[in-house]
Amino acid sequence: MILPGKRRGKDDPSGKFYLIMGHMSDSPTLSFSDIRRQFPILDKQIHGKPLVYFDNSATTQKPNSVLEAITEYYTKYNANIHRGVHQLAEESTDIWEKSRQTVASFFRAHPEELIVTRNTTEALNLLARGWGESQVKPGEVILVGLSEHHSNFVPWQKLADRQQAKFMTLPIASEGLLDLPAIFALLKEHKNQLRVISIQQASNTLGSLMDISAVSQMLKDLKIRDQVLLSVDAAQSAAHQPINFKTWDVDAVSFSGHKMYGPMGIGGLLVKSKRLAEFEPVLYGGGMISTVLPEETTYAEDVQDRFTAGTPDVASLYGLAAACDFLKEIGWPAILAHEEELTQYALDQLKKLPEITIVGPQNMRDEAGKQQRIGAISFLYQQVHAHDVAQILDRHGVAVRSGQHCTMPLHVSQGWLATTRASFGVYNTKSEVDTLISALKDVKRVFGRQVKN
């Protein structure tokens, strides 16, 4: 697999390199080890061991280009936007607007379809309040997945309470995938009352990819597509799957910058123009108004202003734009190939440990060859609590996540007290997976009496 990009060095007048998966040679190539060197935190030692960072579903590390963008903004351009005519204010405004364009373009969306938020959680709350409180009526049905992150569960649950609507969960099949036949029956049963469906594109616990296009087609088949708001939580997928908002038949997509190699505290809500027309502002104050008089206040016509009250985080949006450029430079073919190979390797190695039970899809692809998961692998360790597993792994420098991963309804439904999750990014390697496996064997040594042979 070969992709064009930038090449360091003066021997290539074209200014290009070619990225070839996992290999270095005398030809113009750049391996993922070169990409890894762009992340300074990965040089850190944990308890005297090299850091193995497998907590990417919680947050990804940041490349130099993102760190430099944030520093550059605060050292060269810092000023409030849209409110001044001096040069710094104009430069800062230009950075804000161009960064919005870069982020929107990354998702193949128009800039006016992007509402900048702090994260996916804020985006989903904004959607539930700004759209839901004016559009959802008593008795109407809101459907969310059983395995959803709490951020895509609780806002809709509370909206249903406020609007006296009916809140229901979508059934999941084996390995945590959507149970499409059961879902179609559910949609058909509630055809006349259905108003909202909100689903994650990829599960942060199960790693499973949800077939949202199939759900969209069901709505079309039932002739209720226009009636239903179809919302996608892309927090876990934005850095791992290409998203084309222009061609995807969904109404809204939420994402977080910090899970796609960008800064914390920045994210977005993409909304199709038809649904934006139904939106009401949720936050009020400076920047989102047109006129303010004792008798009446009117709102800004521009979406980026109307839904952005107060001073925005320009530096973080600039950093997120740099993260989008970073991912585009690597290219989706290379990212997908690298993460598939790495995740399948990890699945195969984990299956060799009898004390481990993997939850979610057992392979990257199903029998028909369709991708069914991303690189977030959660597992149960026989008779050992997930927190204990994570602490032993930390002694080996391996950072994983333990607990219920903000998916309590899923854990309770399956009878899991907690799970351990290893999740991968573009900088992770097979040798790091080997370190994880070795560290997991040490768990058995420490808790040997509890683990059956």
Secondary structure, DSSP 8 states (H G I E B T S, - for coil): -EEEEE--SSS-TT-EEEEETT---SSSB--HHHHHTT-GGGG-EETTEE-EE-BTTT-----HHHHHHHHHHHHHT---SSS--SHHHHHHHHHHHHHHHHHHHHTT--GGGEEEESSHHHHHHHIIIIIHHHH--TT-EEEEETT--GGGTHHHHHHHHHHT-EEEEE-B-GGG-B-HHHHHHHHHHTTTTEEEEEEESB-TTT-BB--HHHHHHHHHHTT-TTTSEEEEE-TTTTTTS---TTTS--SEEEEEGGGTTS-TT-EEEEE-HHHHTT---SS-STTSEEEE-SS-EEE-SSHHHHT--S---HHHHHHHHHHHHHHHHH-HHHHHHHHHHHHHHHHHHHHT-TTEEEES-SSSB-TTS-B-B-SEEEEEETTB-HHHHHHHHHHTTEE-EEE-TT-HHHHHHHT-S-EEEEE--TT--HHHHHHHHHHHHHHHHHTTTTS--
